[in-house]
Amino acid sequence: MEPDETEAAESTPPTPTAGRRHAGAPEVIPALYDLILWMAPKLARYPKVHRFTLGDRTMSALLEVLDGLIVARFEREGRRAALRAANLGLERLRYLVRLGRDLHCISLREYEYVARALVDTGRQVGGWSRHAGERGS
C-alpha cells in the first residue's frame, strides 16, 4: 500500500457493531463505542508533546460520556443527571477535538468525521433527554 492509501485506510470509519447491540439499548451507546474504537489509535499517535495531555484528556472525556450514557441506560433515578453530564462531556469533547485539529494532531478529514459523530451523538442524547422528560434550561 502506498502512504496515501495507508492513511486513507486508517482514517475510514469503523464498521458498526451491529452484532453486539443489545435489544432495547439506545443506539447512541454502540455508536459512541464505535467512535472510541476509531479514536483510540488516533490519540495514541498524537505527537508526544500533546499525547499525554490532550490525548489522554480526550480519551478520558470519551470514556466519561460513555459511562454517563450507560448509567442513564440502567439507572432510572439518575437518568436526568447522567444525560446532562453526558451532554456537557460532549461539549468538552468538541473543544478537545478541535484543539487537536488546530495543533495538527489529526487531519482535517479525521476532524470532520469526529465532529459529525459528536453532533450526531449530541442529537441522540438530546432526543433521549426529551423522551425522558428533561427540559433544557
N, CA, C and O atoms as a MOPAC input file, in Angstrom:
PM7 MOZYME 1SCF
protein

 N      0.82800 1    -1.18500 1     0.00000 1
 C      0.00000 1     0.00000 1     0.00000 1
 C      0.87000 1     1.24500 1     0.00000 1
 O      1.89700 1     1.28300 1     0.67800 1
 N      0.48700 1     2.22800 1    -0.72500 1
 C      1.22700 1     3.47300 1    -0.75700 1
 C      0.87000 1     4.29200 1     0.47200 1
 O     -0.17400 1     4.04700 1     1.07600 1
 N      1.70500 1     5.26700 1     0.86900 1
 C      1.45000 1     6.05800 1     2.07300 1
 C      0.07900 1     6.71400 1     2.07800 1
 O     -0.57500 1     6.75000 1     3.12000 1
 N     -0.37100 1     7.23100 1     0.95000 1
 C     -1.68000 1     7.88600 1     0.91300 1
 C     -2.79600 1     6.87400 1     1.13700 1
 O     -3.78000 1     7.17200 1     1.81300 1
 N     -2.64400 1     5.67300 1     0.57000 1
 C     -3.65600 1     4.64000 1     0.74900 1
 C     -3.70200 1     4.16900 1     2.19200 1
 O     -4.78300 1     3.90100 1     2.71600 1
 N     -2.53900 1     4.06200 1     2.85100 1
 C     -2.48500 1     3.63900 1     4.24700 1
 C     -3.20300 1     4.64600 1     5.11800 1
 O     -4.00000 1     4.26900 1     5.97600 1
 N     -2.93000 1     5.93100 1     4.90600 1
 C     -3.58300 1     6.97200 1     5.70100 1
 C     -5.08800 1     6.95300 1     5.47300 1
 O     -5.85900 1     7.10700 1     6.42000 1
 N     -5.51200 1     6.76600 1     4.23100 1
 C     -6.94500 1     6.72800 1     3.93500 1
 C     -7.59200 1     5.52600 1     4.59800 1
 O     -8.70000 1     5.63400 1     5.12300 1
 N     -6.91900 1     4.38000 1     4.58300 1
 C     -7.48000 1     3.18200 1     5.20600 1
 C     -7.59800 1     3.36000 1     6.71500 1
 O     -8.56500 1     2.89700 1     7.32000 1
 N     -6.61700 1     4.03100 1     7.32900 1
 C     -6.65300 1     4.25400 1     8.77100 1
 C     -7.67100 1     5.31200 1     9.15300 1
 O     -8.10900 1     5.35400 1    10.30200 1
 N     -8.05500 1     6.16200 1     8.22200 1
 C     -8.98900 1     7.24100 1     8.50900 1
 C    -10.43800 1     6.84500 1     8.28500 1
 O    -11.34600 1     7.60100 1     8.63000 1
 N    -10.66600 1     5.67200 1     7.71400 1
 C    -12.04300 1     5.28500 1     7.43400 1
 C    -12.76900 1     4.93900 1     8.72000 1
 O    -12.16800 1     4.38900 1     9.64300 1
 N    -14.04000 1     5.25200 1     8.79200 1
 C    -14.82100 1     4.97800 1     9.98300 1
 C    -14.92000 1     3.48000 1    10.24500 1
 O    -14.81400 1     2.67600 1     9.31900 1
 N    -15.12100 1     3.10500 1    11.50000 1
 C    -15.24700 1     1.69300 1    11.82300 1
 C    -16.56100 1     1.12700 1    11.31400 1
 O    -17.51900 1     1.86100 1    11.06700 1
 N    -16.58900 1    -0.17900 1    11.16400 1
 C    -17.85600 1    -0.80700 1    10.80700 1
 C    -18.71800 1    -0.84800 1    12.05400 1
 O    -18.19500 1    -1.03900 1    13.15100 1
 N    -20.01900 1    -0.67500 1    11.91700 1
 C    -20.89200 1    -0.66400 1    13.08800 1
 C    -20.81600 1    -1.98000 1    13.84600 1
 O    -20.53700 1    -3.03600 1    13.27800 1
 N    -21.06900 1    -1.88400 1    15.13500 1
 C    -21.05500 1    -3.06500 1    15.98900 1
 C    -22.44800 1    -3.66900 1    16.07100 1
 O    -22.91000 1    -4.03200 1    17.15300 1
 N    -23.10900 1    -3.77400 1    14.94600 1
 C    -24.49900 1    -4.23100 1    14.90900 1
 C    -24.67700 1    -5.58000 1    15.57100 1
 O    -25.69300 1    -5.81200 1    16.22500 1
 N    -23.72600 1    -6.46600 1    15.41900 1
 C    -23.85700 1    -7.78500 1    16.01700 1
 C    -23.77300 1    -7.76200 1    17.52700 1
 O    -24.23200 1    -8.69400 1    18.18700 1
 N    -23.19200 1    -6.70800 1    18.08800 1
 C    -23.02700 1    -6.63000 1    19.54000 1
 C    -24.09200 1    -5.77800 1    20.20800 1
 O    -24.07700 1    -5.64300 1    21.43200 1
 N    -24.98900 1    -5.21700 1    19.47500 1
 C    -26.00500 1    -4.35000 1    20.06500 1
 C    -27.01400 1    -5.16700 1    20.84000 1
 O    -27.34200 1    -6.29600 1    20.47400 1
 N    -27.49500 1    -4.58200 1    21.90600 1
 C    -28.46400 1    -5.26600 1    22.75300 1
 C    -29.85300 1    -4.73400 1    22.46200 1
 O    -30.03100 1    -3.54000 1    22.21900 1
 N    -30.82100 1    -5.60400 1    22.48500 1
 C    -32.20200 1    -5.20100 1    22.23200 1
 C    -32.61700 1    -4.17600 1    23.27700 1
 O    -32.40600 1    -4.39000 1    24.47100 1
 N    -33.18900 1    -3.09200 1    22.85300 1
 C    -33.68800 1    -2.06300 1    23.75400 1
 C    -32.64900 1    -1.02200 1    24.14000 1
 O    -33.01100 1     0.00700 1    24.71000 1
 N    -31.39000 1    -1.24500 1    23.85500 1
 C    -30.35500 1    -0.26600 1    24.20000 1
 C    -30.42100 1     0.90200 1    23.22900 1
 O    -30.58500 1     0.69700 1    22.02700 1
 N    -30.29400 1     2.12300 1    23.73600 1
 C    -30.27700 1     3.27100 1    22.83400 1
 C    -29.12900 1     3.14900 1    21.83700 1
 O    -28.03700 1     2.69800 1    22.18500 1
 N    -29.38200 1     3.54600 1    20.62100 1
 C    -28.37300 1     3.44100 1    19.55200 1
 C    -27.15300 1     4.31100 1    19.81300 1
 O    -26.09300 1     4.07100 1    19.23500 1
 N    -27.28000 1     5.31000 1    20.66500 1
 C    -26.16600 1     6.21600 1    20.91000 1
 C    -25.01700 1     5.50500 1    21.62000 1
 O    -23.85900 1     5.86600 1    21.40800 1
 N    -25.29600 1     4.52700 1    22.44100 1
 C    -24.23100 1     3.84900 1    23.18400 1
 C    -23.30800 1     3.07800 1    22.24700 1
 O    -22.09900 1     3.30200 1    22.29600 1
 N    -23.81400 1     2.17600 1    21.39000 1
 C    -22.88900 1     1.49700 1    20.47600 1
 C    -22.23600 1     2.45100 1    19.46900 1
 O    -21.11100 1     2.20500 1    19.03400 1
 N    -22.91800 1     3.52300 1    19.09800 1
 C    -22.31600 1     4.49000 1    18.17600 1
 C    -21.12100 1     5.18200 1    18.83400 1
 O    -20.08500 1     5.37200 1    18.19600 1
 N    -21.26000 1     5.55500 1    20.09500 1
 C    -20.14700 1     6.18400 1    20.80700 1
 C    -19.02400 1     5.17200 1    21.03400 1
 O    -17.84700 1     5.52300 1    20.95200 1
 N    -19.37800 1     3.94600 1    21.31200 1
 C    -18.38500 1     2.87700 1    21.46000 1
 C    -17.55900 1     2.75300 1    20.17800 1
 O    -16.33400 1     2.64600 1    20.23200 1
 N    -18.23000 1     2.76800 1    19.03300 1
 C    -17.53300 1     2.70000 1    17.74700 1
 C    -16.60300 1     3.90200 1    17.55900 1
 O    -15.49000 1     3.75500 1    17.05300 1
 N    -17.05600 1     5.07400 1    17.96300 1
 C    -16.22000 1     6.27100 1    17.84900 1
 C    -14.97100 1     6.13500 1    18.72600 1
 O    -13.88200 1     6.53100 1    18.31200 1
 N    -15.12000 1     5.58200 1    19.92100 1
 C    -13.96600 1     5.38700 1    20.80300 1
 C    -12.97900 1     4.41100 1    20.16800 1
 O    -11.77000 1     4.63900 1    20.19500 1
 N    -13.50000 1     3.31700 1    19.59100 1
 C    -12.62800 1     2.36300 1    18.90300 1
 C    -11.86100 1     3.03700 1    17.76800 1
 O    -10.68700 1     2.74300 1    17.54400 1
 N    -12.51900 1     3.92700 1    17.06700 1
 C    -11.89800 1     4.62300 1    15.94600 1
 C    -10.87400 1     5.65100 1    16.43600 1
 O     -9.81400 1     5.81500 1    15.83200 1
 N    -11.20100 1     6.34200 1    17.53700 1
 C    -10.33300 1     7.40800 1    18.04500 1
 C     -9.09600 1     6.89400 1    18.76200 1
 O     -8.05900 1     7.55600 1    18.72900 1
 N     -9.16900 1     5.73700 1    19.41000 1
 C     -8.06400 1     5.25400 1    20.24800 1
 C     -6.72200 1     5.23000 1    19.51100 1
 O     -5.74400 1     5.76600 1    20.03200 1
 N     -6.63800 1     4.63200 1    18.32200 1
 C     -5.33500 1     4.64600 1    17.64200 1
 C     -4.91000 1     6.04700 1    17.18900 1
 O     -3.71700 1     6.33800 1    17.10700 1
 N     -5.86800 1     6.90000 1    16.90000 1
 C     -5.52900 1     8.27500 1    16.50300 1
 C     -4.90500 1     9.01400 1    17.68300 1
 O     -3.90500 1     9.71500 1    17.52900 1
 N     -5.50400 1     8.85000 1    18.86000 1
 C     -4.99000 1     9.52200 1    20.05000 1
 C     -3.61300 1     8.98300 1    20.43400 1
 O     -2.77100 1     9.73500 1    20.92400 1
 N     -3.37800 1     7.69900 1    20.21900 1
 C     -2.07900 1     7.09100 1    20.52400 1
 C     -0.97700 1     7.63100 1    19.61600 1
 O      0.20300 1     7.57400 1    19.96400 1
 N     -1.36000 1     8.15300 1    18.46000 1
 C     -0.38400 1     8.70100 1    17.51900 1
 C     -0.24400 1    10.22400 1    17.61400 1
 O      0.45000 1    10.83100 1    16.79800 1
 N     -0.88600 1    10.83600 1    18.58700 1
 C     -0.66700 1    12.27500 1    18.78300 1
 C      0.82900 1    12.49900 1    19.01500 1
 O      1.50300 1    11.62400 1    19.55800 1
 N      1.35100 1    13.64800 1    18.61500 1
 C      2.74700 1    13.94400 1    18.91700 1
 C      2.98600 1    13.87000 1    20.43000 1
 O      2.10800 1    14.19700 1    21.22700 1
 N      4.17100 1    13.44200 1    20.79800 1
 C      4.49200 1    13.21900 1    22.20800 1
 C      4.17100 1    14.44100 1    23.07900 1
 O      3.72300 1    14.29800 1    24.21600 1
 N      4.39900 1    15.61500 1    22.54700 1
 C      4.16800 1    16.83300 1    23.32100 1
 C      2.68200 1    16.99900 1    23.69700 1
 O      2.36700 1    17.67300 1    24.67700 1
 N      1.77400 1    16.38700 1    22.92200 1
 C      0.33800 1    16.51100 1    23.18900 1
 C     -0.31700 1    15.20500 1    23.62800 1
 O     -1.43200 1    15.22100 1    24.15000 1
 N      0.35700 1    14.08100 1    23.42400 1
 C     -0.25200 1    12.77100 1    23.68500 1
 C     -0.68100 1    12.59200 1    25.14000 1
 O     -1.75900 1    12.06100 1    25.41000 1
 N      0.15100 1    13.02900 1    26.06600 1
 C     -0.12100 1    12.75300 1    27.47200 1
 C     -0.93900 1    13.84900 1    28.14600 1
 O     -1.26900 1    13.74400 1    29.32800 1
 N     -1.25800 1    14.87500 1    27.41700 1
 C     -2.14200 1    15.91400 1    27.95900 1
 C     -3.44800 1    15.89700 1    27.17100 1
 O     -4.48100 1    15.44200 1    27.66300 1
 N     -3.38400 1    16.38900 1    25.96400 1
 C     -4.58800 1    16.48100 1    25.13200 1
 C     -5.13800 1    15.10800 1    24.75200 1
 O     -6.35000 1    14.89400 1    24.79400 1
 N     -4.26100 1    14.17800 1    24.38200 1
 C     -4.70900 1    12.84000 1    24.00100 1
 C     -5.37600 1    12.11400 1    25.15900 1
 O     -6.44600 1    11.52700 1    24.99400 1
 N     -4.74600 1    12.15000 1    26.33400 1
 C     -5.32500 1    11.47800 1    27.49800 1
 C     -6.63600 1    12.13200 1    27.93600 1
 O     -7.58700 1    11.44100 1    28.30100 1
 N     -6.68100 1    13.45000 1    27.89800 1
 C     -7.91800 1    14.13700 1    28.29000 1
 C     -9.05200 1    13.83300 1    27.32600 1
 O    -10.20100 1    13.68300 1    27.74000 1
 N     -8.73200 1    13.74100 1    26.04400 1
 C     -9.75600 1    13.41400 1    25.05100 1
 C    -10.28900 1    12.00300 1    25.28800 1
 O    -11.50100 1    11.79000 1    25.27600 1
 N     -9.39900 1    11.04200 1    25.50200 1
 C     -9.84800 1     9.67500 1    25.76200 1
 C    -10.64700 1     9.60300 1    27.05600 1
 O    -11.67000 1     8.92000 1    27.11500 1
 N    -10.19500 1    10.29500 1    28.08500 1
 C    -10.93700 1    10.30700 1    29.35200 1
 C    -12.33100 1    10.89300 1    29.16400 1
 O    -13.30600 1    10.38000 1    29.71300 1
 N    -12.42100 1    11.96400 1    28.39000 1
 C    -13.72900 1    12.58700 1    28.14600 1
 C    -14.64000 1    11.64300 1    27.37100 1
 O    -15.82800 1    11.54200 1    27.67700 1
 N    -14.10100 1    10.95000 1    26.37200 1
 C    -14.89700 1     9.97200 1    25.62100 1
 C    -15.43400 1     8.88700 1    26.55100 1
 O    -16.61100 1     8.53000 1    26.48200 1
 N    -14.57200 1     8.36600 1    27.41600 1
 C    -14.97700 1     7.29700 1    28.32300 1
 C    -15.97200 1     7.79800 1    29.36900 1
 O    -16.86800 1     7.05400 1    29.76900 1
 N    -15.83100 1     9.03200 1    29.81300 1
 C    -16.79100 1     9.60600 1    30.77000 1
 C    -18.16800 1     9.74300 1    30.14300 1
 O    -19.17500 1     9.46100 1    30.79200 1
 N    -18.22400 1    10.16900 1    28.89800 1
 C    -19.51100 1    10.28400 1    28.21000 1
 C    -20.13000 1     8.89900 1    28.05200 1
 O    -21.32300 1     8.72000 1    28.30100 1
 N    -19.32700 1     7.92400 1    27.64100 1
 C    -19.83600 1     6.55600 1    27.51500 1
 C    -20.35800 1     6.05400 1    28.85100 1
 O    -21.43300 1     5.45800 1    28.91200 1
 N    -19.60800 1     6.28800 1    29.91800 1
 C    -20.02800 1     5.87200 1    31.25700 1
 C    -21.35200 1     6.52900 1    31.63900 1
 O    -22.24600 1     5.87300 1    32.17300 1
 N    -21.47300 1     7.82200 1    31.36400 1
 C    -22.71600 1     8.53000 1    31.68000 1
 C    -23.91000 1     7.97200 1    30.92300 1
 O    -25.00900 1     7.87800 1    31.47100 1
 N    -23.70100 1     7.60500 1    29.67300 1
 C    -24.79500 1     7.03700 1    28.87800 1
 C    -25.18500 1     5.65000 1    29.38700 1
 O    -26.36200 1     5.29100 1    29.37600 1
 N    -24.21000 1     4.88400 1    29.82500 1
 C    -24.52000 1     3.56600 1    30.38800 1
 C    -25.28700 1     3.72200 1    31.69400 1
 O    -26.23200 1     2.97600 1    31.94800 1
 N    -24.89500 1     4.67500 1    32.51800 1
 C    -25.63400 1     4.95600 1    33.75700 1
 C    -27.06400 1     5.36900 1    33.42200 1
 O    -28.01300 1     4.89500 1    34.04500 1
 N    -27.21500 1     6.24800 1    32.44100 1
 C    -28.55800 1     6.69500 1    32.04700 1
 C    -29.39700 1     5.53100 1    31.53500 1
 O    -30.61200 1     5.51200 1    31.73300 1
 N    -28.77700 1     4.58000 1    30.89300 1
 C    -29.49600 1     3.42300 1    30.35300 1
 C    -30.04600 1     2.53900 1    31.45600 1
 O    -31.15100 1     2.01000 1    31.33700 1
 N    -29.28300 1     2.37200 1    32.53100 1
 C    -29.65800 1     1.38300 1    33.52400 1
 C    -30.15600 1     1.93800 1    34.85500 1
 O    -30.72200 1     1.18500 1    35.64800 1
 N    -29.96900 1     3.21500 1    35.12500 1
 C    -30.42800 1     3.78700 1    36.39100 1
 C    -31.50500 1     4.82800 1    36.12400 1
 O    -31.22100 1     5.93900 1    35.67500 1
 N    -32.70700 1     4.46200 1    36.40000 1
 C    -33.83500 1     5.34900 1    36.14500 1
 C    -33.76700 1     6.62100 1    36.99100 1
 O    -34.06000 1     7.71100 1    36.50000 1
 N    -33.38300 1     6.48400 1    38.25100 1
 C    -33.35800 1     7.63800 1    39.16000 1
 C    -32.29700 1     8.67500 1    38.77200 1
 O    -32.52100 1     9.87700 1    38.91800 1
 N    -31.16100 1     8.21800 1    38.28700 1
 C    -30.08600 1     9.14500 1    37.95200 1
 C    -30.01100 1     9.49400 1    36.48100 1
 O    -29.03000 1    10.08300 1    36.02700 1
 N    -31.04400 1     9.13300 1    35.73300 1
 C    -31.01000 1     9.30900 1    34.27900 1
 C    -30.84900 1    10.76300 1    33.85400 1
 O    -30.01200 1    11.07300 1    33.00700 1
 N    -31.63500 1    11.64400 1    34.42900 1
 C    -31.58300 1    13.05300 1    34.01100 1
 C    -30.20300 1    13.65900 1    34.25000 1
 O    -29.65900 1    14.35200 1    33.39000 1
 N    -29.64500 1    13.39100 1    35.42600 1
 C    -28.31800 1    13.92400 1    35.75500 1
 C    -27.24600 1    13.31100 1    34.85400 1
 O    -26.32900 1    14.00600 1    34.41600 1
 N    -27.36000 1    12.02600 1    34.58100 1
 C    -26.37700 1    11.35700 1    33.72800 1
 C    -26.42800 1    11.90100 1    32.30000 1
 O    -25.38300 1    12.09200 1    31.67800 1
 N    -27.61300 1    12.15000 1    31.78100 1
 C    -27.74400 1    12.68800 1    30.43300 1
 C    -27.22500 1    14.12900 1    30.36000 1
 O    -26.61100 1    14.52500 1    29.37000 1
 N    -27.47700 1    14.90100 1    31.41300 1
 C    -26.94900 1    16.26800 1    31.47000 1
 C    -25.42000 1    16.24800 1    31.47900 1
 O    -24.77500 1    17.02900 1    30.77900 1
 N    -24.84400 1    15.33500 1    32.28900 1
 C    -23.38600 1    15.22200 1    32.36000 1
 C    -22.81800 1    14.75500 1    31.01800 1
 O    -21.76800 1    15.23700 1    30.59200 1
 N    -23.49500 1    13.83200 1    30.35600 1
 C    -23.04100 1    13.35400 1    29.04900 1
 C    -23.06200 1    14.49300 1    28.03400 1
 O    -22.14300 1    14.62000 1    27.22400 1
 N    -24.10100 1    15.31600 1    28.07300 1
 C    -24.20200 1    16.45100 1    27.16100 1
 C    -23.06400 1    17.44400 1    27.40200 1
 O    -22.48000 1    17.96300 1    26.45000 1
 N    -22.75400 1    17.70700 1    28.65800 1
 C    -21.63900 1    18.59200 1    28.99300 1
 C    -20.32000 1    17.97600 1    28.52400 1
 O    -19.45500 1    18.68300 1    28.00800 1
 N    -20.16600 1    16.66600 1    28.70100 1
 C    -18.96800 1    15.97900 1    28.24200 1
 C    -18.80100 1    16.06800 1    26.73900 1
 O    -17.68200 1    16.20700 1    26.24600 1
 N    -19.90300 1    15.99100 1    26.00200 1
 C    -19.84100 1    16.12500 1    24.54700 1
 C    -19.35000 1    17.51600 1    24.14300 1
 O    -18.58900 1    17.66300 1    23.18700 1
 N    -19.78700 1    18.51600 1    24.87200 1
 C    -19.32700 1    19.88200 1    24.57700 1
 C    -17.82800 1    20.00400 1    24.83800 1
 O    -17.10900 1    20.61600 1    24.04800 1
 N    -17.35400 1    19.42400 1    25.94500 1
 C    -15.92000 1    19.41600 1    26.22100 1
 C    -15.16900 1    18.70600 1    25.10200 1
 O    -14.11900 1    19.17100 1    24.66000 1
 N    -15.70700 1    17.58400 1    24.64800 1
 C    -15.06900 1    16.82400 1    23.57300 1
 C    -14.96200 1    17.63700 1    22.28800 1
 O    -13.94900 1    17.56900 1    21.59100 1
 N    -15.98700 1    18.39500 1    21.97600 1
 C    -15.93700 1    19.21500 1    20.75700 1
 C    -14.72600 1    20.15200 1    20.78300 1
 O    -14.03400 1    20.31900 1    19.77900 1
 N    -14.48500 1    20.75700 1    21.94400 1
 C    -13.34400 1    21.66700 1    22.06000 1
 C    -12.02100 1    20.91000 1    22.06200 1
 O    -11.05500 1    21.36900 1    21.45200 1
 N    -11.95600 1    19.76900 1    22.72800 1
 C    -10.71400 1    18.99200 1    22.76100 1
 C    -10.33500 1    18.50800 1    21.36600 1
 O     -9.16700 1    18.56300 1    20.98300 1
 N    -11.31800 1    18.03700 1    20.61100 1
 C    -11.04000 1    17.54500 1    19.25300 1
 C    -10.65000 1    18.70700 1    18.34500 1
 O     -9.74600 1    18.57900 1    17.51900 1
 N    -11.32000 1    19.81800 1    18.49800 1
 C    -10.96800 1    20.99600 1    17.69500 1
 C     -9.54700 1    21.46600 1    18.00100 1
 O     -8.80100 1    21.84800 1    17.10000 1
 N     -9.18900 1    21.43200 1    19.26600 1
 C     -7.83200 1    21.79400 1    19.65600 1
 C     -6.82500 1    20.81700 1    19.04800 1
 O     -5.75900 1    21.22100 1    18.58300 1
 N     -7.17300 1    19.52500 1    19.05400 1
 C     -6.31100 1    18.53000 1    18.41600 1
 C     -6.11100 1    18.82200 1    16.94200 1
 O     -5.01400 1    18.64100 1    16.41500 1
 N     -7.15100 1    19.26800 1    16.27900 1
 C     -7.04600 1    19.62800 1    14.85600 1
 C     -6.18100 1    20.87200 1    14.68200 1
 O     -5.30200 1    20.90400 1    13.82100 1
 N     -6.42800 1    21.88800 1    15.49100 1
 C     -5.67300 1    23.13300 1    15.36000 1
 C     -4.18500 1    22.95000 1    15.66500 1
 O     -3.34800 1    23.70700 1    15.17300 1
 N     -3.86300 1    21.94400 1    16.47600 1
 C     -2.45800 1    21.64100 1    16.79400 1
 C     -1.87300 1    20.60800 1    15.83200 1
 O     -0.76200 1    20.12000 1    16.04100 1
 N     -2.61700 1    20.27600 1    14.78400 1
 C     -2.19300 1    19.34400 1    13.73200 1
 C     -1.95200 1    17.92400 1    14.24300 1
 O     -1.08200 1    17.21600 1    13.73700 1
 N     -2.72700 1    17.51300 1    15.25100 1
 C     -2.62700 1    16.14300 1    15.76600 1
 C     -3.47200 1    15.18700 1    14.92600 1
 O     -3.16900 1    13.99700 1    14.84300 1
 N     -4.52500 1    15.70600 1    14.30600 1
 C     -5.37800 1    14.91600 1    13.42100 1
 C     -5.57900 1    15.68700 1    12.13200 1
 O     -5.43600 1    16.90900 1    12.09000 1
 N     -5.91200 1    14.95900 1    11.09100 1
 C     -6.12100 1    15.59700 1     9.79000 1
 C     -7.49000 1    16.27400 1     9.74600 1
 O     -8.34000 1    16.05400 1    10.60800 1
 N     -7.67500 1    17.09200 1     8.73500 1
 C     -8.96400 1    17.74800 1     8.54600 1
 C    -10.06100 1    16.70900 1     8.33100 1
 O    -11.15800 1    16.84000 1     8.87300 1
 N     -9.76600 1    15.68800 1     7.54700 1
 C    -10.75200 1    14.63500 1     7.27800 1
 C    -11.15200 1    13.90500 1     8.56800 1
 O    -12.33100 1    13.63000 1     8.78900 1
 N    -10.17600 1    13.59700 1     9.40700 1
 C    -10.46600 1    12.94200 1    10.68100 1
 C    -11.27700 1    13.86000 1    11.58200 1
 O    -12.21400 1    13.41600 1    12.24600 1
 N    -10.91700 1    15.14600 1    11.60800 1
 C    -11.66600 1    16.10900 1    12.40900 1
 C    -13.12000 1    16.18900 1    11.95600 1
 O    -14.03600 1    16.19000 1    12.78000 1
 N    -13.32500 1    16.25500 1    10.64700 1
 C    -14.69200 1    16.33700 1    10.12900 1
 C    -15.50600 1    15.11300 1    10.52400 1
 O    -16.67400 1    15.24000 1    10.89100 1
 N    -14.90600 1    13.93400 1    10.45300 1
 C    -15.60700 1    12.71300 1    10.83700 1
 C    -15.99500 1    12.75100 1    12.31400 1
 O    -17.13900 1    12.46200 1    12.66600 1
 N    -15.04300 1    13.10800 1    13.17700 1
 C    -15.31200 1    13.15000 1    14.61600 1
 C    -16.34400 1    14.22200 1    14.93900 1
 O    -17.24700 1    13.99200 1    15.74300 1
 N    -16.21600 1    15.38500 1    14.32100 1
 C    -17.16700 1    16.47000 1    14.57800 1
 C    -18.58700 1    16.04800 1    14.21600 1
 O    -19.52600 1    16.31100 1    14.96800 1
 N    -18.74700 1    15.39000 1    13.05900 1
 C    -20.07900 1    14.91200 1    12.67100 1
 C    -20.59200 1    13.86200 1    13.64500 1
 O    -21.77000 1    13.86100 1    14.00400 1
 N    -19.71200 1    12.97200 1    14.07000 1
 C    -20.11600 1    11.93400 1    15.02000 1
 C    -20.54500 1    12.54200 1    16.35300 1
 O    -21.50500 1    12.07500 1    16.96600 1
 N    -19.84400 1    13.57700 1    16.80300 1
 C    -20.20900 1    14.22100 1    18.06100 1
 C    -21.52900 1    14.98000 1    17.94400 1
 O    -22.32600 1    14.98600 1    18.88200 1
 N    -21.76400 1    15.61700 1    16.80200 1
 C    -23.04200 1    16.30700 1    16.58700 1
 C    -24.17600 1    15.28800 1    16.58400 1
 O    -25.21400 1    15.51000 1    17.20800 1
 N    -23.98300 1    14.17800 1    15.88900 1
 C    -24.99900 1    13.12400 1    15.84900 1
 C    -25.25100 1    12.55700 1    17.24900 1
 O    -26.39800 1    12.33200 1    17.63600 1
 N    -24.18300 1    12.33100 1    17.99500 1
 C    -24.32300 1    11.82800 1    19.36700 1
 C    -25.09100 1    12.83400 1    20.21500 1
 O    -25.96100 1    12.45400 1    20.99800 1
 N    -24.77500 1    14.10600 1    20.06300 1
 C    -25.49400 1    15.14700 1    20.81000 1
 C    -26.97500 1    15.17500 1    20.48200 1
 O    -27.80900 1    15.35700 1    21.36900 1
 N    -27.30400 1    14.99500 1    19.21000 1
 C    -28.71900 1    14.95300 1    18.81900 1
 C    -29.43200 1    13.77500 1    19.47400 1
 O    -30.55700 1    13.90500 1    19.95500 1
 N    -28.76500 1    12.63200 1    19.48500 1
 C    -29.37700 1    11.44900 1    20.08600 1
 C    -29.54100 1    11.61400 1    21.59700 1
 O    -30.56600 1    11.22400 1    22.15500 1
 N    -28.54500 1    12.18600 1    22.25400 1
 C    -28.64600 1    12.41900 1    23.69600 1
 C    -29.75600 1    13.43000 1    23.98200 1
 O    -30.50800 1    13.26900 1    24.94300 1
 N    -29.86000 1    14.47200 1    23.15100 1
 C    -30.93300 1    15.45300 1    23.32000 1
 C    -32.30300 1    14.83400 1    23.15700 1
 O    -33.21600 1    15.12900 1    23.92800 1
 N    -32.45600 1    13.97400 1    22.15700 1
 C    -33.73000 1    13.28600 1    21.97000 1
 C    -34.05100 1    12.36700 1    23.12900 1
 O    -35.19900 1    12.28000 1    23.56500 1
 N    -33.04900 1    11.69100 1    23.62000 1
 C    -33.23100 1    10.79900 1    24.75900 1
 C    -33.64100 1    11.60800 1    25.99600 1
 O    -34.51100 1    11.19300 1    26.76200 1
 N    -33.00300 1    12.76400 1    26.17500 1
 C    -33.33100 1    13.64100 1    27.30500 1
 C    -34.78400 1    14.11300 1    27.22100 1
 O    -35.51000 1    14.09900 1    28.21400 1
 N    -35.19100 1    14.52600 1    26.03300 1
 C    -36.57800 1    14.97200 1    25.87400 1
 C    -37.54500 1    13.82600 1    26.12100 1
 O    -38.58200 1    14.00300 1    26.76000 1
 N    -37.20300 1    12.67300 1    25.62000 1
 C    -38.06000 1    11.49200 1    25.82500 1
 C    -38.13800 1    11.13200 1    27.30500 1
 O    -39.17100 1    10.65900 1    27.77700 1
 N    -37.05600 1    11.35400 1    28.03000 1
 C    -37.03300 1    11.04000 1    29.46500 1
 C    -37.67700 1    12.14500 1    30.29700 1
 O    -37.73200 1    12.04100 1    31.52200 1
 N    -38.16200 1    13.19700 1    29.65000 1
 C    -38.84700 1    14.26100 1    30.37400 1
 C    -37.95500 1    15.42200 1    30.76000 1
 O    -38.37700 1    16.30100 1    31.51100 1
 N    -36.72700 1    15.44200 1    30.26000 1
 C    -35.81100 1    16.51900 1    30.59300 1
 C    -36.09400 1    17.72300 1    29.69800 1
 O    -36.24700 1    17.57400 1    28.48500 1
 N    -36.16100 1    18.86800 1    30.26700 1
 C    -36.32900 1    20.10900 1    29.50300 1
 C    -35.09800 1    20.96300 1    29.72000 1
 O    -34.65400 1    21.16100 1    30.85100 1
 N    -34.54500 1    21.47100 1    28.61700 1
 C    -33.32900 1    22.30100 1    28.71700 1
 C    -33.59400 1    23.59300 1    29.44900 1
 O    -34.68400 1    24.16000 1    29.36900 1
 N    -32.58700 1    24.05000 1    30.16200 1
 C    -32.76100 1    25.30200 1    30.91200 1
 C    -32.15900 1    26.46400 1    30.18600 1
 O    -32.21400 1    27.59300 1    30.67400 1

